[in-house]
């Protein structure tokens, strides 16, 4: 009987240990698979679009922008924007504007003045990041954001004809004054 009790106690302890080790854990949600990706880097607006278009204002001129388009499915992409050398705590408006012939727009701009929100329309805020190395601490301010677009990868990277615009947060928003744009250039080109 003593052996029977020892065996049952051992069996009972083993079962308890097994049940305590088999806790229910939710499976992690898998990240969306990125099928194709393309990245475009844009320089500060120094008049790349022609005479009289260079930025005029008080923002530092070392800003760069990085646009990334990630294909999620046949007709869906993630459009991401990263601004380097932003102002901490300041919100930047970033838009895509459809290209147009100047004679067809109210103010003779080479783009439709209303943003194309289905392609890209973000309000992103500068956030500081401290990096250390070789005894130095460097603060780097970036602003980043993303949105999903219902357009396919080939359309956004090869067909869509538009402009990427980063508005100066230190000035009133203008869709007609190219000299107030920190970054302006062809979208995904």
C-alpha positions, -999 to +999 in steps of 0.1 A: +000+000+000+029+023+007+042+017-028+007+024-042+005+058-023+040+068-034+032+059-071-001+078-069+015+108-052+042+109-079+016+105-106-005+133-091+026+157-088+036+149-124+001+157-136+000+190-116+035+199-131+023+191-166-009+213-162+010+242-147+036+241-176+008+241-203-005+275-198-026+290-226-007+316-246-022+336-274-004+331-306+014+363-317-002+382-346+020+377-376+033+409-392+019+416-426+042+402-453+058+429-475+059+416-510+080+444-527+094+476-514+109+508-528+126+537-511+131+572-524+152+599-508+144+636-513+166+666-507+156+699-492+138+723-516+166+743-532+147+751-564+148+717-581+115+724-598+128+756-615+136+792-610+116+809-582+107+777-564+135+774-538+124+775-502+123+809-485+118+808-447+133+801-413+134+763-412+169+746-412+179+736-447+194+702-438+161+683-438+158+652-460+127+631-466+126+593-472+095+578-488+090+541-486+063+521-504+057+486-492+034+462-512+010+444-489-013+428-516-021+433-552-041+465-546-028+477-512+004+493-501+018+509-470+032+544-477+057+556-451+074+589-447+104+598-426+117+633-422+153+638-409+164+670-391+128+679-381+120+703-352+111+684-320+075+686-311+065+703-344+039+688-367+046+686-404+019+682-431+030+658-458+009+653-489+008+638-524-006+662-550-017+650-585+003+665-613-016+688-637-010+712-665-006+747-651-032+761-675-058+738-659-053+748-622-067+780-606-033+794-597-013+780-626+005+754-604+018+722-620-003+701-596-038+698-583-038+721-552-060+697-531-039+668-517-047+633-529-055+617-495-058+583-510-021+583-520-006+602-490-018+627-464-001+627-431+005+650-401+037+638-384+055+652-354+092+656-348+106+633-320+141+634-306+164+604-305+197+604-285+226+584-299+258+579-280+291+569-294+328+578-289+319+598-258+295+620-277+257+623-274+240+633-305+203+643-307+186+635-339+151+646-346+129+627-370+092+628-379+076+596-393+043+582-402+025+558-425-008+551-440-023+524-462-031+531-498-057+512-519-034+515-549-010+488-561+027+489-560+032+492-598+007+521-599+024+541-571+059+535-584+055+536-621+021+551-632+010+577-606+020+612-617+022+635-587+043+654-563+054+648-527+052+680-506+064+687-470+049+719-458+069+743-436+053+742-401+068+776-393+046+793-420+009+793-428+000+763-450-001+773-487-007+749-515+003+775-541+036+790-528+063+765-537+088+786-518+070+775-485+076+738-492+105+722-474+105+693-498+088+691-532+096+667-560+081+639-581+063+612-560+081+579-560+107+588-586 
